[in-house]
Amino acid sequence: MVEKERTEVSEAEVAVHWGEEEYYYPPMEFIAQANFTDPTIFDRFSEEHFPECFKEFADMLDWYQYWHTTLDTSNPPFWKWFVGGKLNACYNCVDRHLEANRNKAAFIFVPEPEDEDHSVITYQELYVRVNEMAAVLQSLGLKTGDRVTIHMPMVVELPITMLACARLGIIHSVVFAGFSGQACADRIEDSGSHILVTIDAYYRSGKLLDHKVKADQAVQAAKEMGQEVEKVLVWRRYPGEYHSEAPMVEGRDVFVDDLLKAHRGARVEPVHMPAEAPLFLMYTSGTTGRPKGQQHSTGGYMAYVTWTSWAVQDIHPEDVYWCMADIGWITGHSYIVYGPLSLAATSVIYEGVPTYPDAGRPWRISEQLGVNIFHTSPTAIRMLRKADPDGPKNYPNVQFKHMTTVGEPIEPEVWRWYYHTVGKDKAVIVDTWWQTETGGFLCTTIPAIHAMKPGSAGPALPGIYATVLDDEGNEIPPGAGRAGNIVIRNPWPGITQGIWGNPERFIQTYYAKYNRDPNSKDWRDWPYFAGDAAVQAADGYFRILGRVDDVINVAGHRLGTKEIESAVLTVEEVAEAAVVPRADELKGTVPEVYASLKPGIEPSPEIEQKIVKAVETIISKIARPKNVYLVPDLPKTRSGKIMRRVLAAISNGKDPGDVTTLANPEIVKQIHEMVKARHQAEK
Ligand code: PRX
């Protein structure tokens, strides 16, 4: 039997020690203006009304043609929503707002350098720019169903490129700009893209970073994997100027601002897309090295993000909404681009880091632009709190009505700081739990309906039948005080359609664990396994504890331990490597590397540095290990399996437990001593 391995240390034990937190109630002023205040929705979305209830979500969109089948379950777990329906995501985000909101700001772009003015792009301007970009894509021979990889930072040209793709039914695959050229290449290869869209440079922490250089690395690495990139489209941070050391490759690289000149004034009809046509791919780290391309649909996804942006984010057209997430992740796709634009929102896109040049930056931006909805991650909140515990206290004009926390568990203490100091006791908070795979929020309070509870995401949204199961598939009742795996018992419109090109892996990862009958066509037999541990309180609120698989959540960025291990193994001196999560005060968790070296090679700080560098260049600086331990051997079972759980315990200063059954128990003691010494030195 394969030994079951978990890098997380017994979540269930942790859970039982937690006390209940007190409720916080939404202010009356918030409720009075809220988009959604109707608690009867939970009746309308009860199981007996499933799946037809989701018409309420889809009706928020403009359809060219209505669907004939709300949910097609003929090929589980590959669900199809709103089958027969036709729509265009770009039309819903742009064209349909022109009549009433042509002159309204869609995006306000805030450059990182504080002396550079922000710029406003209205819905009319967005319409013009998206059409012209769509004409550019068309002129390159791209058509419906093709994939385009976009490796871009937080600039408006990113959503413009995405929307131009969506207009034509081209499937975009956006890669987070912080990822390396190699990581980008993996995604180019997997998606089969022939076109890469990038930018010359962008600002981060006060520096104009050369980004085009990564495109060259990506194209080269993709080529080595057998995927030819024919064209690299290069936006310029300052049109007409070029800020990269990388030369433009003749015949392959083109400046987008040059191409656009030939298409000035072009108008491109939105393609009428079937509801179940893929809108985009978004890659996630997985339990094995290879990233998984989550494929999101047009109709179901758009319906889901539109309704949740409206009911949970409470975005009204007159609000100023700022989500600090990066568009290169799912949060940015769903809650900067597709959801908010579908509602004709005005969104802030900020180029840089929140603490540049100091932790007052978010408050100055909010004051100046009148931001009233603020959306960020626990890591950003912890960083802002640490840098300046006063938060926006001295910015009297900062007044949020609504704040979001997303991406990691938030400690109740940090939540309270967010509530009292950032929200000034006047803003509601939603702690939204969801994943790349889920398209949109799953568990959260609905802000005008539910009380908030620090550290808990909240109940499941209408139409989401969430529960906690133990490893055997038994339900752990609410209030039992025991943790288990959170699952969603039913399909919902926002769920991923599958893993691009890998249906088997999709079933294995999310359904194999709890599927009751692989031949069943009944959705009730296919609970979705999210890969998170959770505990459900008696009031039905879920508290998310973290991943149960080999995924490390670093500052809200999802990284696979296996991916990091593969990077470590590229260092020629390394024989074996294990990567484990270590709790971190600011970032939630950070990776630590344990590596053994090839025979005859002595550990040295140089090798440690080589490992750090390999991780940074192959994956990203965000994956940088906190410590690299060069050890004589890794703890192993008798069958030779590396015991990451033991290493994780040691990294976190915990007792590694009984190790006597290991093949090499003596090594645990040695490693333990080594790590203790390093921890001492850290203090
Ligand atoms: O472990 C959960 C954590 O982030 C994972 C999903 O990461 P990703 O696909 O990158 O999507 C991030 C944006 C939703 C989850 O499996 N996570 C997400 N939201 C929360 C959370 N953990 C605790 N509380 C949350 N609100």
Residues whose N, C-alpha, C, O or C-beta is under 5 A from the ligand:
A	BS01	PRX	T331 T405 V406 G407 E408 P409 D431 T432 W433 W434 Q435 T436 E437 A457 A530 D532 I544 G546 R547 G556 R558
